[in-house]
Amino acid sequence: MTNNPADPTGPGRLATPTPHLRTTSPGPAPATRTFAMRFTSTPRGARLARHLVAVRLDAWGVPCGTDDHDAIVLIVAELTANAVLHGNVPGRDVHLRLALLPTASRFATVRVEVTDTRGERVPPRPVDFRPETPAAGETGRGLLPVAALATRWDWHPRPDGPGKTVWSEYEIAAGRVAS
């Protein structure tokens, strides 16, 4: 094996990890930005989803370390963890879709959708949601962080097969999203 100095990923050189995250056209930002991917229905898959969403948001102009970025990443973490814990069907993946949608108002909306293939275990509707006091420990908080942070959230049956999609929308002031 030879070392090709023209190869940016060769030994001793780091590849830039995010060029594929940039908008392909140099013109104005697209009207809608989306990211969708399937992840294994495991804690590792949920963790990877959270990390990729954090990188994607930063590339879209919602910088790491801001309240908006951290809130959206927390929502993704909770929804993917719930899908892994409560929606796990062995051999079936969890699907994540993230969209940055500009609105006519002075806000942009970030929509998070997490789909699993277990349809018989569904969360409560937002109107029926009653925060319960969790047992001691790390689990038992359910949708409490999502309900506290999201502008809107709900779920619907998966249209193309068994399962459900739990979604959440978070509004960001349009001036805080870099183009």
N, C-alpha and C positions, 0 to 999 in steps of 0.2 A: 504494500500500500504506500502510495506516495503522498506527500503533503502538497496540495495545490494551493498556492498563495491567493489565487483568485477565488477560491471557494470560501465564502464567509462563514461556513459552518465547520470548517476543517479543524484539526486539533489546535488548541491554543487560542481559538477565536470563539467568541460568543455570538450566536445568532441574535438578531433583534427579535424579541419575542412577540411584538405586536404589529408588524406591518400589515398583516391581514385584517386588523381591526379598523383600519382607517377607511374612510369613504373613498371609493374608487375614482370618483370624479373630483377635480380640483375646484369645481364651482360651489354654489351654495349647498348647505347641508340638506340632505334629503328630507322630504316631508315626514317620513316615518323611518325609524331605524329599528330593526328587529334582530334578535338572536334566538335561535332555537337549537336544542340539542337533546339527545337521549343520554341518560345516565343509568348506571346499574342501580338497582334498588337496594343499596347498601349504605352504611354510614360513610364509606369512602366516596361513593357516588354523590351523596348529598354535600360532602365537603368540597369535592371538585366543582360541583355546580356553583356553590357559594363563591369560590375563588375565581372562577371564570366570569361570573357576573360582576364581581368587583373590578376585574380588569376591563371588562367591556364598558361598564359605566364610566370609568376613568377615560377610556378612549372616546366616548361619546360626549365628553365635556362635563361630566359630573365628577369632580375631582375626589380622589381618596382623601379621607380625613374630614370631609364636610359632613354636616348633619344629614343632608339629603342622601348622600352616598351610604353612610353608615346605616340609616334607617332602611333603605331598600335592600341592602345586603342582609340585614337582620330579618327582614320579611322573607327573603329567599331562603335563608337558613332555616327558618321556622317551617315554611311550607314544604321544603324538600325533606326535612327531618320527619315531619308528620307523614309525608307520603311513604317514606322508608319504613317508619314504625307502624303505621296503621293501614297503609295501602299496599304493602308488600305482597306480591304474588311471586313465588319462586320462578326464576327464569324470565320474568317480565321486567322491562325497564320503566323508569320514570322519565317523563318528557317535560322539559322546561322550555318555556317561551317567555322572552323578555322583549318588550316593545317600548320605545320612546315615541310618544305621540304628541305633536304640537296641537294645541287647541286654539279656538278662536279667542279665548280669554287671555289674560296675561300669565297663564300657567301652561306648563307642559306636563303631560301625564306619563308616568312610567307604569306599565301594566305587567304584572308577573302572573304567569299561569303555570301550574304544576299539575300534570295529569298522571294518574296511576291507573291500574287495571282492576282494582277491587271496588266494585260498585255497591256491595252490601254494607260497607262501613263508611258512613258519610258524616261529615261534621254538621253541627247545627247551623241553621240559617242565621244571618246577623240579627234578625228581629227576635230570634229565640235564644240567642247567645247569652249565657249567664256565666260570668267568670267565677270559677270555683277556686276555693282555696286549695293550692296544691299540697300534696303530702311533702314531708321533709325530703330533701334531695334535689336532684337536677331535673326531674321530669314532672309532668302533671300541669304544666302551664298552658298546654294546648294552643289555642289561637289568641290568647291574651295579648302577646306582643303585636300580632298582626292587627287585631281590633284597635289597639291603642295607637298604632302608627299610620295605618292605611286610611286614605280618604274614603274608600269603599272596598268591600270584599264580599265574596259569596262563593258559591259552587254551583256546578251544573253537571248533569250526566254527560259522560263522554259520548260525542255524537257518532264516532266511527267504531264503536266496540264496547266491551264491558269496561266499567270504571267510571271515574269522575275527574273533573277538572276543578281545582280550587284556585280562584284568582283573587288578585288584590290590585288596587290602583293607588298610586301615591302621586300627589301633585307637587311640582317644583315650580317656583317662580321662574318664568321664562328668562329673566335676566341672569339667573344663576346657572343656566346651562350654557356652557361655551359652545360656539359653533365650530 
